Amino acid sequence: MLISSDATLALAPRTTLVEQAAQALRSAISRGQWNSFLPGERRLSEALGVSRPTIRAAIQHLVREALIETRHGRRHRIVGTVR
């Protein structure tokens, strides 16, 4: 049997790594940890212990929130404030 008959699922919603990384970046931005630009994706992924694709997805969350702006081949610029 793969799952025991008395197993229960947690009812609380789970947070994905992307959401956790986005929250970590949001917090760092709100604390003023970076002036105008985010560090590179490699540095962020090493600091948070996640993959670069996870960082890219987290950055896209912040782009949709209009917190940062990104351009191909450029650094990610902080343009908004955390609410």
PEWO-V454543 format. One record per residue. N is the residue number from 1. BURIAL is # if it has 9 or more other ideal C-beta (glycine too) atoms within 8 Angstrom, else .. Layout:
N/BURIAL ; N/BURIAL
//
This chain:
1/. ; 2/. ; 3/. ; 4/. ; 5/. ; 6/. ; 7/. ; 8/. ; 9/. ; 10/. ; 11/. ; 12/. ; 13/. ; 14/. ; 15/. ; 16/. ; 17/. ; 18/# ; 19/# ; 20/# ; 21/# ; 22/# ; 23/# ; 24/# ; 25/# ; 26/# ; 27/# ; 28/# ; 29/# ; 30/. ; 31/. ; 32/. ; 33/. ; 34/# ; 35/. ; 36/. ; 37/# ; 38/# ; 39/. ; 40/. ; 41/# ; 42/. ; 43/. ; 44/# ; 45/# ; 46/. ; 47/. ; 48/# ; 49/. ; 50/. ; 51/. ; 52/. ; 53/. ; 54/# ; 55/# ; 56/# ; 57/# ; 58/# ; 59/# ; 60/. ; 61/# ; 62/# ; 63/# ; 64/. ; 65/. ; 66/. ; 67/# ; 68/# ; 69/. ; 70/# ; 71/. ; 72/. ; 73/. ; 74/. ; 75/. ; 76/# ; 77/# ; 78/# ; 79/. ; 80/. ; 81/. ; 82/. ; 83/.
//
